[in-house]
Amino acid sequence: MFPPPYTMPLLISNCEGSISQAQPNGTITLDIAFGSLKLPAGGLSVGGVSYAKPVDLKAGDSISWRGTQ
Protein backbone atom coordinates (compact mmCIF):
# COMPACT_ATOMS: atom_id res chain seq x y z
CA MET A 1 0.00 0.00 0.00
CA PHE A 2 1.20 3.49 -0.86
CA PRO A 3 0.49 6.62 1.16
CA PRO A 4 -1.49 9.31 -0.71
CA PRO A 5 -1.08 11.00 -3.09
CA TYR A 6 -0.91 8.12 -5.55
CA THR A 7 -2.23 6.93 -8.89
CA MET A 8 -1.82 3.22 -9.56
CA PRO A 9 -2.63 1.25 -12.71
CA LEU A 10 -5.48 -1.25 -12.61
CA LEU A 11 -4.73 -4.23 -14.84
CA ILE A 12 -7.13 -7.16 -14.50
CA SER A 13 -8.83 -9.51 -16.92
CA ASN A 14 -10.97 -7.52 -19.41
CA CYS A 15 -10.26 -4.22 -17.64
CA GLU A 16 -7.59 -1.50 -17.55
CA GLY A 17 -7.71 1.76 -15.68
CA SER A 18 -6.35 3.54 -12.61
CA ILE A 19 -7.00 3.98 -8.91
CA SER A 20 -6.02 7.25 -7.26
CA GLN A 21 -6.19 9.08 -3.95
CA ALA A 22 -5.03 12.70 -3.69
CA GLN A 23 -4.70 13.07 0.09
CA PRO A 24 -4.90 11.01 3.29
CA ASN A 25 -8.53 10.27 4.21
CA GLY A 26 -9.50 11.76 0.84
CA THR A 27 -11.60 10.48 -1.99
CA ILE A 28 -10.53 7.30 -3.80
CA THR A 29 -11.31 7.31 -7.52
CA LEU A 30 -11.44 4.35 -9.89
CA ASP A 31 -11.32 5.24 -13.60
CA ILE A 32 -11.88 2.61 -16.31
CA ALA A 33 -9.97 3.21 -19.56
CA PHE A 34 -10.60 -0.05 -21.46
CA GLY A 35 -12.96 -2.98 -20.97
CA SER A 36 -15.45 -3.36 -18.14
CA LEU A 37 -15.61 -4.18 -14.44
CA LYS A 38 -18.57 -5.75 -12.65
CA LEU A 39 -18.44 -6.59 -8.91
CA PRO A 40 -21.03 -7.21 -6.17
CA ALA A 41 -21.67 -4.72 -3.35
CA GLY A 42 -18.55 -4.59 -1.16
CA GLY A 43 -16.52 -6.40 -3.83
CA LEU A 44 -14.20 -3.44 -4.46
CA SER A 45 -11.78 -2.50 -1.69
CA VAL A 46 -8.75 -0.20 -1.69
CA GLY A 47 -6.56 0.05 1.39
CA GLY A 48 -9.22 -1.75 3.43
CA VAL A 49 -11.94 0.74 2.45
CA SER A 50 -14.76 -0.92 0.48
CA TYR A 51 -17.08 0.64 -2.05
CA ALA A 52 -20.48 -0.25 -0.57
CA LYS A 53 -22.53 -0.46 -3.79
CA PRO A 54 -22.35 -2.89 -6.71
CA VAL A 55 -19.85 -1.91 -9.42
CA ASP A 56 -20.83 -2.06 -13.11
CA LEU A 57 -18.43 0.12 -15.12
CA LYS A 58 -17.29 0.32 -18.75
CA ALA A 59 -14.62 2.33 -20.56
CA GLY A 60 -14.92 6.02 -19.70
CA ASP A 61 -16.79 5.41 -16.42
CA SER A 62 -15.50 6.19 -12.93
CA ILE A 63 -16.60 5.98 -9.31
CA SER A 64 -15.38 7.69 -6.16
CA TRP A 65 -15.77 7.01 -2.45
CA ARG A 66 -14.36 8.31 0.81
CA GLY A 67 -11.08 6.68 1.77
CA THR A 68 -8.64 6.50 4.65
CA GLN A 69 -4.89 6.32 4.75
mmCIF file of the N, C-alpha and C atoms, coordinates in Angstrom:
data_MODEL
# 
_entry.id   MODEL 
# 
loop_
_atom_site.group_PDB 
_atom_site.id 
_atom_site.type_symbol 
_atom_site.label_atom_id 
_atom_site.label_alt_id 
_atom_site.label_comp_id 
_atom_site.label_asym_id 
_atom_site.label_entity_id 
_atom_site.label_seq_id 
_atom_site.pdbx_PDB_ins_code 
_atom_site.Cartn_x 
_atom_site.Cartn_y 
_atom_site.Cartn_z 
_atom_site.occupancy 
_atom_site.B_iso_or_equiv 
_atom_site.pdbx_formal_charge 
_atom_site.auth_seq_id 
_atom_site.auth_comp_id 
_atom_site.auth_asym_id 
_atom_site.auth_atom_id 
_atom_site.pdbx_PDB_model_num 
ATOM 1   N N  . MET A 1 1  ? 0.835   -1.173 0.000   1.00 0.00 ? 1  MET A N  1 
ATOM 2   C CA . MET A 1 1  ? 0.000   0.000  0.000   1.00 0.00 ? 1  MET A CA 1 
ATOM 3   C C  . MET A 1 1  ? 0.882   1.240  0.000   1.00 0.00 ? 1  MET A C  1 
ATOM 4   N N  . PHE A 1 2  ? 0.454   2.246  -0.747  1.00 0.00 ? 2  PHE A N  1 
ATOM 5   C CA . PHE A 1 2  ? 1.199   3.485  -0.857  1.00 0.00 ? 2  PHE A CA 1 
ATOM 6   C C  . PHE A 1 2  ? 0.447   4.606  -0.142  1.00 0.00 ? 2  PHE A C  1 
ATOM 7   N N  . PRO A 1 3  ? 1.177   5.491  0.555   1.00 0.00 ? 3  PRO A N  1 
ATOM 8   C CA . PRO A 1 3  ? 0.488   6.625  1.160   1.00 0.00 ? 3  PRO A CA 1 
ATOM 9   C C  . PRO A 1 3  ? 0.081   7.625  0.078   1.00 0.00 ? 3  PRO A C  1 
ATOM 10  N N  . PRO A 1 4  ? -1.058  8.289  0.256   1.00 0.00 ? 4  PRO A N  1 
ATOM 11  C CA . PRO A 1 4  ? -1.491  9.309  -0.712  1.00 0.00 ? 4  PRO A CA 1 
ATOM 12  C C  . PRO A 1 4  ? -0.522  10.474 -0.730  1.00 0.00 ? 4  PRO A C  1 
ATOM 13  N N  . PRO A 1 5  ? -0.351  11.142 -1.820  1.00 0.00 ? 5  PRO A N  1 
ATOM 14  C CA . PRO A 1 5  ? -1.076  10.995 -3.085  1.00 0.00 ? 5  PRO A CA 1 
ATOM 15  C C  . PRO A 1 5  ? -0.485  9.873  -3.934  1.00 0.00 ? 5  PRO A C  1 
ATOM 16  N N  . TYR A 1 6  ? -1.357  9.163  -4.644  1.00 0.00 ? 6  TYR A N  1 
ATOM 17  C CA . TYR A 1 6  ? -0.909  8.120  -5.555  1.00 0.00 ? 6  TYR A CA 1 
ATOM 18  C C  . TYR A 1 6  ? -1.914  7.951  -6.694  1.00 0.00 ? 6  TYR A C  1 
ATOM 19  N N  . THR A 1 7  ? -1.417  7.432  -7.790  1.00 0.00 ? 7  THR A N  1 
ATOM 20  C CA . THR A 1 7  ? -2.227  6.926  -8.895  1.00 0.00 ? 7  THR A CA 1 
ATOM 21  C C  . THR A 1 7  ? -1.570  5.629  -9.325  1.00 0.00 ? 7  THR A C  1 
ATOM 22  N N  . MET A 1 8  ? -2.341  4.541  -9.248  1.00 0.00 ? 8  MET A N  1 
ATOM 23  C CA . MET A 1 8  ? -1.822  3.221  -9.564  1.00 0.00 ? 8  MET A CA 1 
ATOM 24  C C  . MET A 1 8  ? -2.592  2.626  -10.738 1.00 0.00 ? 8  MET A C  1 
ATOM 25  N N  . PRO A 1 9  ? -1.907  1.900  -11.610 1.00 0.00 ? 9  PRO A N  1 
ATOM 26  C CA . PRO A 1 9  ? -2.629  1.251  -12.708 1.00 0.00 ? 9  PRO A CA 1 
ATOM 27  C C  . PRO A 1 9  ? -3.490  0.104  -12.201 1.00 0.00 ? 9  PRO A C  1 
ATOM 28  N N  . LEU A 1 10 ? -4.584  -0.115 -12.872 1.00 0.00 ? 10 LEU A N  1 
ATOM 29  C CA . LEU A 1 10 ? -5.475  -1.248 -12.612 1.00 0.00 ? 10 LEU A CA 1 
ATOM 30  C C  . LEU A 1 10 ? -5.420  -2.120 -13.856 1.00 0.00 ? 10 LEU A C  1 
ATOM 31  N N  . LEU A 1 11 ? -4.873  -3.302 -13.715 1.00 0.00 ? 11 LEU A N  1 
ATOM 32  C CA . LEU A 1 11 ? -4.731  -4.228 -14.837 1.00 0.00 ? 11 LEU A CA 1 
ATOM 33  C C  . LEU A 1 11 ? -5.274  -5.588 -14.416 1.00 0.00 ? 11 LEU A C  1 
ATOM 34  N N  . ILE A 1 12 ? -6.519  -5.875 -14.797 1.00 0.00 ? 12 ILE A N  1 
ATOM 35  C CA . ILE A 1 12 ? -7.127  -7.160 -14.505 1.00 0.00 ? 12 ILE A CA 1 
ATOM 36  C C  . ILE A 1 12 ? -7.794  -7.678 -15.776 1.00 0.00 ? 12 ILE A C  1 
ATOM 37  N N  . SER A 1 13 ? -8.217  -8.902 -15.755 1.00 0.00 ? 13 SER A N  1 
ATOM 38  C CA . SER A 1 13 ? -8.833  -9.506 -16.924 1.00 0.00 ? 13 SER A CA 1 
ATOM 39  C C  . SER A 1 13 ? -9.988  -8.649 -17.447 1.00 0.00 ? 13 SER A C  1 
ATOM 40  N N  . ASN A 1 14 ? -9.934  -8.308 -18.722 1.00 0.00 ? 14 ASN A N  1 
ATOM 41  C CA . ASN A 1 14 ? -10.973 -7.523 -19.408 1.00 0.00 ? 14 ASN A CA 1 
ATOM 42  C C  . ASN A 1 14 ? -11.116 -6.088 -18.911 1.00 0.00 ? 14 ASN A C  1 
ATOM 43  N N  . CYS A 1 15 ? -10.123 -5.563 -18.189 1.00 0.00 ? 15 CYS A N  1 
ATOM 44  C CA . CYS A 1 15 ? -10.257 -4.222 -17.639 1.00 0.00 ? 15 CYS A CA 1 
ATOM 45  C C  . CYS A 1 15 ? -8.896  -3.573 -17.413 1.00 0.00 ? 15 CYS A C  1 
ATOM 46  N N  . GLU A 1 16 ? -8.772  -2.305 -17.836 1.00 0.00 ? 16 GLU A N  1 
ATOM 47  C CA . GLU A 1 16 ? -7.590  -1.504 -17.551 1.00 0.00 ? 16 GLU A CA 1 
ATOM 48  C C  . GLU A 1 16 ? -8.056  -0.127 -17.114 1.00 0.00 ? 16 GLU A C  1 
ATOM 49  N N  . GLY A 1 17 ? -7.363  0.430  -16.154 1.00 0.00 ? 17 GLY A N  1 
ATOM 50  C CA . GLY A 1 17 ? -7.713  1.761  -15.675 1.00 0.00 ? 17 GLY A CA 1 
ATOM 51  C C  . GLY A 1 17 ? -6.731  2.216  -14.618 1.00 0.00 ? 17 GLY A C  1 
ATOM 52  N N  . SER A 1 18 ? -7.205  3.049  -13.678 1.00 0.00 ? 18 SER A N  1 
ATOM 53  C CA . SER A 1 18 ? -6.348  3.537  -12.609 1.00 0.00 ? 18 SER A CA 1 
ATOM 54  C C  . SER A 1 18 ? -7.161  3.763  -11.336 1.00 0.00 ? 18 SER A C  1 
ATOM 55  N N  . ILE A 1 19 ? -6.447  3.678  -10.222 1.00 0.00 ? 19 ILE A N  1 
ATOM 56  C CA . ILE A 1 19 ? -7.003  3.975  -8.908  1.00 0.00 ? 19 ILE A CA 1 
ATOM 57  C C  . ILE A 1 19 ? -6.140  5.084  -8.324  1.00 0.00 ? 19 ILE A C  1 
ATOM 58  N N  . SER A 1 20 ? -6.784  6.131  -7.800  1.00 0.00 ? 20 SER A N  1 
ATOM 59  C CA . SER A 1 20 ? -6.022  7.252  -7.260  1.00 0.00 ? 20 SER A CA 1 
ATOM 60  C C  . SER A 1 20 ? -6.637  7.774  -5.965  1.00 0.00 ? 20 SER A C  1 
ATOM 61  N N  . GLN A 1 21 ? -5.775  8.397  -5.167  1.00 0.00 ? 21 GLN A N  1 
ATOM 62  C CA . GLN A 1 21 ? -6.188  9.084  -3.951  1.00 0.00 ? 21 GLN A CA 1 
ATOM 63  C C  . GLN A 1 21 ? -5.256  10.274 -3.796  1.00 0.00 ? 21 GLN A C  1 
ATOM 64  N N  . ALA A 1 22 ? -5.822  11.476 -3.695  1.00 0.00 ? 22 ALA A N  1 
ATOM 65  C CA . ALA A 1 22 ? -5.028  12.702 -3.689  1.00 0.00 ? 22 ALA A CA 1 
ATOM 66  C C  . ALA A 1 22 ? -4.455  13.056 -2.319  1.00 0.00 ? 22 ALA A C  1 
ATOM 67  N N  . GLN A 1 23 ? -5.169  12.713 -1.247  1.00 0.00 ? 23 GLN A N  1 
ATOM 68  C CA . GLN A 1 23 ? -4.703  13.075 0.088   1.00 0.00 ? 23 GLN A CA 1 
ATOM 69  C C  . GLN A 1 23 ? -5.158  12.034 1.101   1.00 0.00 ? 23 GLN A C  1 
ATOM 70  N N  . PRO A 1 24 ? -4.470  11.955 2.267   1.00 0.00 ? 24 PRO A N  1 
ATOM 71  C CA . PRO A 1 24 ? -4.903  11.012 3.294   1.00 0.00 ? 24 PRO A CA 1 
ATOM 72  C C  . PRO A 1 24 ? -6.362  11.267 3.670   1.00 0.00 ? 24 PRO A C  1 
ATOM 73  N N  . ASN A 1 25 ? -7.106  10.200 3.872   1.00 0.00 ? 25 ASN A N  1 
ATOM 74  C CA . ASN A 1 25 ? -8.530  10.272 4.214   1.00 0.00 ? 25 ASN A CA 1 
ATOM 75  C C  . ASN A 1 25 ? -9.363  10.948 3.131   1.00 0.00 ? 25 ASN A C  1 
ATOM 76  N N  . GLY A 1 26 ? -8.799  11.117 1.949   1.00 0.00 ? 26 GLY A N  1 
ATOM 77  C CA . GLY A 1 26 ? -9.505  11.762 0.844   1.00 0.00 ? 26 GLY A CA 1 
ATOM 78  C C  . GLY A 1 26 ? -10.247 10.771 -0.023  1.00 0.00 ? 26 GLY A C  1 
ATOM 79  N N  . THR A 1 27 ? -10.807 11.275 -1.076  1.00 0.00 ? 27 THR A N  1 
ATOM 80  C CA . THR A 1 27 ? -11.603 10.479 -1.988  1.00 0.00 ? 27 THR A CA 1 
ATOM 81  C C  . THR A 1 27 ? -10.733 9.532  -2.811  1.00 0.00 ? 27 THR A C  1 
ATOM 82  N N  . ILE A 1 28 ? -11.166 8.281  -2.923  1.00 0.00 ? 28 ILE A N  1 
ATOM 83  C CA . ILE A 1 28 ? -10.534 7.296  -3.796  1.00 0.00 ? 28 ILE A CA 1 
ATOM 84  C C  . ILE A 1 28 ? -11.336 7.285  -5.089  1.00 0.00 ? 28 ILE A C  1 
ATOM 85  N N  . THR A 1 29 ? -10.644 7.312  -6.220  1.00 0.00 ? 29 THR A N  1 
ATOM 86  C CA . THR A 1 29 ? -11.313 7.314  -7.516  1.00 0.00 ? 29 THR A CA 1 
ATOM 87  C C  . THR A 1 29 ? -10.808 6.158  -8.366  1.00 0.00 ? 29 THR A C  1 
ATOM 88  N N  . LEU A 1 30 ? -11.741 5.433  -8.950  1.00 0.00 ? 30 LEU A N  1 
ATOM 89  C CA . LEU A 1 30 ? -11.443 4.354  -9.886  1.00 0.00 ? 30 LEU A CA 1 
ATOM 90  C C  . LEU A 1 30 ? -11.923 4.791  -11.256 1.00 0.00 ? 30 LEU A C  1 
ATOM 91  N N  . ASP A 1 31 ? -11.009 4.875  -12.217 1.00 0.00 ? 31 ASP A N  1 
ATOM 92  C CA . ASP A 1 31 ? -11.323 5.238  -13.601 1.00 0.00 ? 31 ASP A CA 1 
ATOM 93  C C  . ASP A 1 31 ? -11.075 4.034  -14.489 1.00 0.00 ? 31 ASP A C  1 
ATOM 94  N N  . ILE A 1 32 ? -12.021 3.722  -15.369 1.00 0.00 ? 32 ILE A N  1 
ATOM 95  C CA . ILE A 1 32 ? -11.878 2.612  -16.308 1.00 0.00 ? 32 ILE A CA 1 
ATOM 96  C C  . ILE A 1 32 ? -11.528 3.175  -17.683 1.00 0.00 ? 32 ILE A C  1 
ATOM 97  N N  . ALA A 1 33 ? -10.407 2.728  -18.253 1.00 0.00 ? 33 ALA A N  1 
ATOM 98  C CA . ALA A 1 33 ? -9.966  3.213  -19.563 1.00 0.00 ? 33 ALA A CA 1 
ATOM 99  C C  . ALA A 1 33 ? -10.389 2.265  -20.687 1.00 0.00 ? 33 ALA A C  1 
ATOM 100 N N  . PHE A 1 34 ? -10.261 0.958  -20.460 1.00 0.00 ? 34 PHE A N  1 
ATOM 101 C CA . PHE A 1 34 ? -10.603 -0.051 -21.458 1.00 0.00 ? 34 PHE A CA 1 
ATOM 102 C C  . PHE A 1 34 ? -11.327 -1.209 -20.782 1.00 0.00 ? 34 PHE A C  1 
ATOM 103 N N  . GLY A 1 35 ? -12.269 -1.804 -21.476 1.00 0.00 ? 35 GLY A N  1 
ATOM 104 C CA . GLY A 1 35 ? -12.958 -2.978 -20.968 1.00 0.00 ? 35 GLY A CA 1 
ATOM 105 C C  . GLY A 1 35 ? -14.080 -2.628 -20.015 1.00 0.00 ? 35 GLY A C  1 
ATOM 106 N N  . SER A 1 36 ? -14.359 -3.553 -19.088 1.00 0.00 ? 36 SER A N  1 
ATOM 107 C CA . SER A 1 36 ? -15.448 -3.358 -18.139 1.00 0.00 ? 36 SER A CA 1 
ATOM 108 C C  . SER A 1 36 ? -15.117 -4.049 -16.825 1.00 0.00 ? 36 SER A C  1 
ATOM 109 N N  . LEU A 1 37 ? -15.812 -3.624 -15.776 1.00 0.00 ? 37 LEU A N  1 
ATOM 110 C CA . LEU A 1 37 ? -15.608 -4.183 -14.445 1.00 0.00 ? 37 LEU A CA 1 
ATOM 111 C C  . LEU A 1 37 ? -16.970 -4.302 -13.766 1.00 0.00 ? 37 LEU A C  1 
ATOM 112 N N  . LYS A 1 38 ? -17.300 -5.509 -13.318 1.00 0.00 ? 38 LYS A N  1 
ATOM 113 C CA . LYS A 1 38 ? -18.570 -5.750 -12.647 1.00 0.00 ? 38 LYS A CA 1 
ATOM 114 C C  . LYS A 1 38 ? -18.284 -6.538 -11.370 1.00 0.00 ? 38 LYS A C  1 
ATOM 115 N N  . LEU A 1 39 ? -18.683 -5.968 -10.209 1.00 0.00 ? 39 LEU A N  1 
ATOM 116 C CA . LEU A 1 39 ? -18.444 -6.591 -8.911  1.00 0.00 ? 39 LEU A CA 1 
ATOM 117 C C  . LEU A 1 39 ? -19.680 -6.424 -8.035  1.00 0.00 ? 39 LEU A C  1 
ATOM 118 N N  . PRO A 1 40 ? -19.884 -7.344 -7.085  1.00 0.00 ? 40 PRO A N  1 
ATOM 119 C CA . PRO A 1 40 ? -21.028 -7.210 -6.175  1.00 0.00 ? 40 PRO A CA 1 
ATOM 120 C C  . PRO A 1 40 ? -20.771 -6.101 -5.146  1.00 0.00 ? 40 PRO A C  1 
ATOM 121 N N  . ALA A 1 41 ? -21.805 -5.715 -4.422  1.00 0.00 ? 41 ALA A N  1 
ATOM 122 C CA . ALA A 1 41 ? -21.666 -4.719 -3.349  1.00 0.00 ? 41 ALA A CA 1 
ATOM 123 C C  . ALA A 1 41 ? -20.578 -5.165 -2.384  1.00 0.00 ? 41 ALA A C  1 
ATOM 124 N N  . GLY A 1 42 ? -19.657 -4.266 -2.051  1.00 0.00 ? 42 GLY A N  1 
ATOM 125 C CA . GLY A 1 42 ? -18.549 -4.590 -1.162  1.00 0.00 ? 42 GLY A CA 1 
ATOM 126 C C  . GLY A 1 42 ? -17.421 -5.342 -1.823  1.00 0.00 ? 42 GLY A C  1 
ATOM 127 N N  . GLY A 1 43 ? -17.519 -5.618 -3.120  1.00 0.00 ? 43 GLY A N  1 
ATOM 128 C CA . GLY A 1 43 ? -16.517 -6.399 -3.832  1.00 0.00 ? 43 GLY A CA 1 
ATOM 129 C C  . GLY A 1 43 ? -15.297 -5.611 -4.269  1.00 0.00 ? 43 GLY A C  1 
ATOM 130 N N  . LEU A 1 44 ? -15.331 -4.298 -4.102  1.00 0.00 ? 44 LEU A N  1 
ATOM 131 C CA . LEU A 1 44 ? -14.200 -3.436 -4.457  1.00 0.00 ? 44 LEU A CA 1 
ATOM 132 C C  . LEU A 1 44 ? -13.668 -2.801 -3.184  1.00 0.00 ? 44 LEU A C  1 
ATOM 133 N N  . SER A 1 45 ? -12.388 -3.028 -2.895  1.00 0.00 ? 45 SER A N  1 
ATOM 134 C CA . SER A 1 45 ? -11.778 -2.495 -1.689  1.00 0.00 ? 45 SER A CA 1 
ATOM 135 C C  . SER A 1 45 ? -10.383 -1.982 -2.019  1.00 0.00 ? 45 SER A C  1 
ATOM 136 N N  . VAL A 1 46 ? -10.067 -0.799 -1.518  1.00 0.00 ? 46 VAL A N  1 
ATOM 137 C CA . VAL A 1 46 ? -8.746  -0.204 -1.694  1.00 0.00 ? 46 VAL A CA 1 
ATOM 138 C C  . VAL A 1 46 ? -8.252  0.223  -0.320  1.00 0.00 ? 46 VAL A C  1 
ATOM 139 N N  . GLY A 1 47 ? -7.114  -0.296 0.096   1.00 0.00 ? 47 GLY A N  1 
ATOM 140 C CA . GLY A 1 47 ? -6.564  0.048  1.394   1.00 0.00 ? 47 GLY A CA 1 
ATOM 141 C C  . GLY A 1 47 ? -7.490  -0.283 2.549   1.00 0.00 ? 47 GLY A C  1 
ATOM 142 N N  . GLY A 1 48 ? -8.298  -1.324 2.389   1.00 0.00 ? 48 GLY A N  1 
ATOM 143 C CA . GLY A 1 48 ? -9.216  -1.745 3.428   1.00 0.00 ? 48 GLY A CA 1 
ATOM 144 C C  . GLY A 1 48 ? -10.520 -0.966 3.470   1.00 0.00 ? 48 GLY A C  1 
ATOM 145 N N  . VAL A 1 49 ? -10.712 -0.055 2.509   1.00 0.00 ? 49 VAL A N  1 
ATOM 146 C CA . VAL A 1 49 ? -11.944 0.739  2.450   1.00 0.00 ? 49 VAL A CA 1 
ATOM 147 C C  . VAL A 1 49 ? -12.758 0.251  1.260   1.00 0.00 ? 49 VAL A C  1 
ATOM 148 N N  . SER A 1 50 ? -13.916 -0.342 1.529   1.00 0.00 ? 50 SER A N  1 
ATOM 149 C CA . SER A 1 50 ? -14.757 -0.919 0.483   1.00 0.00 ? 50 SER A CA 1 
ATOM 150 C C  . SER A 1 50 ? -15.720 0.105  -0.108  1.00 0.00 ? 50 SER A C  1 
ATOM 151 N N  . TYR A 1 51 ? -16.010 -0.098 -1.387  1.00 0.00 ? 51 TYR A N  1 
ATOM 152 C CA . TYR A 1 51 ? -17.076 0.638  -2.054  1.00 0.00 ? 51 TYR A CA 1 
ATOM 153 C C  . TYR A 1 51 ? -18.347 -0.155 -1.764  1.00 0.00 ? 51 TYR A C  1 
ATOM 154 N N  . ALA A 1 52 ? -19.320 0.473  -1.113  1.00 0.00 ? 52 ALA A N  1 
ATOM 155 C CA . ALA A 1 52 ? -20.481 -0.248 -0.574  1.00 0.00 ? 52 ALA A CA 1 
ATOM 156 C C  . ALA A 1 52 ? -21.471 -0.747 -1.623  1.00 0.00 ? 52 ALA A C  1 
ATOM 157 N N  . LYS A 1 53 ? -21.531 -0.118 -2.780  1.00 0.00 ? 53 LYS A N  1 
ATOM 158 C CA . LYS A 1 53 ? -22.532 -0.456 -3.789  1.00 0.00 ? 53 LYS A CA 1 
ATOM 159 C C  . LYS A 1 53 ? -21.966 -1.433 -4.815  1.00 0.00 ? 53 LYS A C  1 
ATOM 160 N N  . PRO A 1 54 ? -22.839 -2.074 -5.597  1.00 0.00 ? 54 PRO A N  1 
ATOM 161 C CA . PRO A 1 54 ? -22.345 -2.893 -6.711  1.00 0.00 ? 54 PRO A CA 1 
ATOM 162 C C  . PRO A 1 54 ? -21.612 -2.021 -7.731  1.00 0.00 ? 54 PRO A C  1 
ATOM 163 N N  . VAL A 1 55 ? -20.642 -2.609 -8.409  1.00 0.00 ? 55 VAL A N  1 
ATOM 164 C CA . VAL A 1 55 ? -19.851 -1.910 -9.424  1.00 0.00 ? 55 VAL A CA 1 
ATOM 165 C C  . VAL A 1 55 ? -20.191 -2.500 -10.786 1.00 0.00 ? 55 VAL A C  1 
ATOM 166 N N  . ASP A 1 56 ? -20.558 -1.645 -11.735 1.00 0.00 ? 56 ASP A N  1 
ATOM 167 C CA . ASP A 1 56 ? -20.826 -2.057 -13.113 1.00 0.00 ? 56 ASP A CA 1 
ATOM 168 C C  . ASP A 1 56 ? -20.353 -0.917 -14.018 1.00 0.00 ? 56 ASP A C  1 
ATOM 169 N N  . LEU A 1 57 ? -19.066 -0.969 -14.387 1.00 0.00 ? 57 LEU A N  1 
ATOM 170 C CA . LEU A 1 57 ? -18.432 0.121  -15.125 1.00 0.00 ? 57 LEU A CA 1 
ATOM 171 C C  . LEU A 1 57 ? -17.930 -0.352 -16.480 1.00 0.00 ? 57 LEU A C  1 
ATOM 172 N N  . LYS A 1 58 ? -17.870 0.578  -17.428 1.00 0.00 ? 58 LYS A N  1 
ATOM 173 C CA . LYS A 1 58 ? -17.287 0.318  -18.749 1.00 0.00 ? 58 LYS A CA 1 
ATOM 174 C C  . LYS A 1 58 ? -16.317 1.442  -19.059 1.00 0.00 ? 58 LYS A C  1 
ATOM 175 N N  . ALA A 1 59 ? -15.605 1.326  -20.169 1.00 0.00 ? 59 ALA A N  1 
ATOM 176 C CA . ALA A 1 59 ? -14.615 2.327  -20.558 1.00 0.00 ? 59 ALA A CA 1 
ATOM 177 C C  . ALA A 1 59 ? -15.208 3.728  -20.494 1.00 0.00 ? 59 ALA A C  1 
ATOM 178 N N  . GLY A 1 60 ? -14.489 4.634  -19.847 1.00 0.00 ? 60 GLY A N  1 
ATOM 179 C CA . GLY A 1 60 ? -14.924 6.016  -19.701 1.00 0.00 ? 60 GLY A CA 1 
ATOM 180 C C  . GLY A 1 60 ? -15.679 6.290  -18.412 1.00 0.00 ? 60 GLY A C  1 
ATOM 181 N N  . ASP A 1 61 ? -16.067 5.236  -17.677 1.00 0.00 ? 61 ASP A N  1 
ATOM 182 C CA . ASP A 1 61 ? -16.792 5.406  -16.419 1.00 0.00 ? 61 ASP A CA 1 
ATOM 183 C C  . ASP A 1 61 ? -15.810 5.532  -15.252 1.00 0.00 ? 61 ASP A C  1 
ATOM 184 N N  . SER A 1 62 ? -16.284 6.129  -14.157 1.00 0.00 ? 62 SER A N  1 
ATOM 185 C CA . SER A 1 62 ? -15.499 6.195  -12.933 1.00 0.00 ? 62 SER A CA 1 
ATOM 186 C C  . SER A 1 62 ? -16.432 6.224  -11.731 1.00 0.00 ? 62 SER A C  1 
ATOM 187 N N  . ILE A 1 63 ? -15.887 5.861  -10.578 1.00 0.00 ? 63 ILE A N  1 
ATOM 188 C CA . ILE A 1 63 ? -16.600 5.977  -9.311  1.00 0.00 ? 63 ILE A CA 1 
ATOM 189 C C  . ILE A 1 63 ? -15.631 6.541  -8.282  1.00 0.00 ? 63 ILE A C  1 
ATOM 190 N N  . SER A 1 64 ? -16.182 7.144  -7.247  1.00 0.00 ? 64 SER A N  1 
ATOM 191 C CA . SER A 1 64 ? -15.379 7.692  -6.157  1.00 0.00 ? 64 SER A CA 1 
ATOM 192 C C  . SER A 1 64 ? -16.055 7.387  -4.833  1.00 0.00 ? 64 SER A C  1 
ATOM 193 N N  . TRP A 1 65 ? -15.249 7.213  -3.801  1.00 0.00 ? 65 TRP A N  1 
ATOM 194 C CA . TRP A 1 65 ? -15.768 7.012  -2.450  1.00 0.00 ? 65 TRP A CA 1 
ATOM 195 C C  . TRP A 1 65 ? -14.739 7.500  -1.446  1.00 0.00 ? 65 TRP A C  1 
ATOM 196 N N  . ARG A 1 66 ? -15.207 7.773  -0.251  1.00 0.00 ? 66 ARG A N  1 
ATOM 197 C CA . ARG A 1 66 ? -14.363 8.313  0.807   1.00 0.00 ? 66 ARG A CA 1 
ATOM 198 C C  . ARG A 1 66 ? -13.383 7.263  1.286   1.00 0.00 ? 66 ARG A C  1 
ATOM 199 N N  . GLY A 1 67 ? -12.102 7.628  1.368   1.00 0.00 ? 67 GLY A N  1 
ATOM 200 C CA . GLY A 1 67 ? -11.077 6.684  1.772   1.00 0.00 ? 67 GLY A CA 1 
ATOM 201 C C  . GLY A 1 67 ? -10.423 7.054  3.093   1.00 0.00 ? 67 GLY A C  1 
ATOM 202 N N  . THR A 1 68 ? -9.486  6.232  3.504   1.00 0.00 ? 68 THR A N  1 
ATOM 203 C CA . THR A 1 68 ? -8.641  6.498  4.655   1.00 0.00 ? 68 THR A CA 1 
ATOM 204 C C  . THR A 1 68 ? -7.226  6.155  4.264   1.00 0.00 ? 68 THR A C  1 
ATOM 205 N N  . GLN A 1 69 ? -6.292  6.594  5.056   1.00 0.00 ? 69 GLN A N  1 
ATOM 206 C CA . GLN A 1 69 ? -4.892  6.317  4.746   1.00 0.00 ? 69 GLN A CA 1 
ATOM 207 C C  . GLN A 1 69 ? -4.504  4.932  5.171   1.00 0.00 ? 69 GLN A C  1 
# 
